[in-house]
């Protein structure tokens, strides 16, 4: 292990390190963006690379065996796509995808960097690593030029789907459903590292990250923790409830108060809290599930978020795979009840979600782990030029279709600005009906 004082590193070292890391076939980076006050803490700042992922698991049973092997000295890095639901429940995904992620992917880094409080640590194969990073030219900060992003679900179809979901709610099929839509572009040439750095600068979040799997890239600016384990405690923190920040301290406090007392937002949050409580109870010691914080309000650069915390004491016989089978995917991205919501999501959406609504995270040898919720993220294939992001909103019976569509466009705004793109519905998508 090498230890380097931060005073010895240049100010753009992290950008250089990520640019260096992106030359490898597999690369994972986790960025907390100094959100130290986030309840129970953000991601640790980690960067890992590997040229090979021999024996990498492709399903949950293989993941269990892989995790039971002799543990490495450091962390394992990985992703779980939304389509993992099909292995956990009797579900399917037949909608279009331009991304083709594997259902899950993990690798053990051959070299990994850990930004501690006082110094940087370099682990694993450390020969010449620091010199190679320092010799790396940082990425060009110029904005990419993606002229237009097209919706896979045009406005008229999205609003019709919202009305259909409202009818399903009236008929007792679900209480709430998270309806999402994809914006995409084809034949895009993009610098993934530079684009991630721009996204992270525009939207610095506690669970941001970058993941490269060959020609597949995830550029993530997530504010939400899906699941963590530290010692025997498992914890989930769903986000339901958002309002913009005020432009003055007085207006900001008014906005906070308005979100806190918004009955619709509180009802949505409470429904997901109940769902998460039930999920955690499947792997928790009897009577240990608790909600230490309900309707917590936390400020980010542009918005206030309503975050609730649910935790439990894990059963001694339960491992990571047991926890995932009990809890995945996260209720904040499906609705309730979860299985029926996922069936309807497949019916109304036109795109497989891929890593959107999935997870990015890491696991340590002592069984502790952290996984985020992949939202506010770009997915990109360098080999085909396919670029995608998805946004969504929670539909209840009180939802107004036009307002839900406007919320989706608002959530898309930051990513469109990062890409220098606009939304266009004028170009017919030939693949929409495939």
Buried (B, 14 or more C-beta within 10 A) or exposed (E): EEEBEEEEBEEBBBBBBBBBBBEBBBBBBBBBBEBEEBBBBBBBBBBBBBEEBEEBBEEBEBBBEBBEEEBBEBBBBBBBBBBBBBBBBEBEBEBBBBBEBBBBBBBBBBBBBBBEEEBBBBBBEBEEBBEBBBEBEBBEEEBBEBEBBBBBBBBEBBBBBBEBBBEBBEEEBBBBBBBBBBBBBEEBEBBBBBBBBBBBEBBBBBBBBBBBBEEBBBBBBBBBBBBBBBEBBBBBBBBBBBBEBBEEEEEBEEBBEEBBEBEEBBBBBBBBBBBBBBBBBBBBBEEBBEBEEBBBBBEBEEBBBBBBBBBBBBBEEBBBBBBBBBBBBBBBBBBBBBBBBBBBBBEBBBBBBBBBBBBBBBBBEEBBBBBBBBBBBBBBBBEBBBBBBBBBBBBBEEBEBEEBBEBBBBBBEBBBBBBEBEBEEEEEBEEBEE
